[in-house]
Amino acid sequence: TILDLDNNPIDDKGLQELVAGITNAKLEELWLSSTLITGAGLRSLSTYLQSESCCLRTLDLTRVDFGDEGAMVLADGLKGNTSLNSLYFDPDDSGITDDGWAAFSK
């Protein structure tokens, strides 16, 4: 199943509600480019990525400025995740500095 929310005004609260609703779904692709999500909002998604019920294979966060906070929570969420094959984001638009990149190497 694919959920394409590209160019949608979904924000952190909306993402939190979305994640609560997909916990038992068989969602394989989630497209969130050009949304209003920040690093704080990615916390709920990170928790979902760590869950056994996660079957997400593709996550698109291009043109989302989630910064170092988002990079750190994403990196934490990817620890132990066995389903995600593709993560898309633009390093120039994401607002990640050296501190955020370091989270992916832990």
PyMOL commands that set and color helices and strands:
alter all, ss='L'
color gray80, all
select helices_A, chain A and resi 12-22+42-50+67-78+98-103
alter helices_A, ss='H'
color red, helices_A
select strands_A, chain A and resi 2-4+29-31+58-60+86-88
alter strands_A, ss='S'
color yellow, strands_A
deselect
rebuild
show_as cartoon
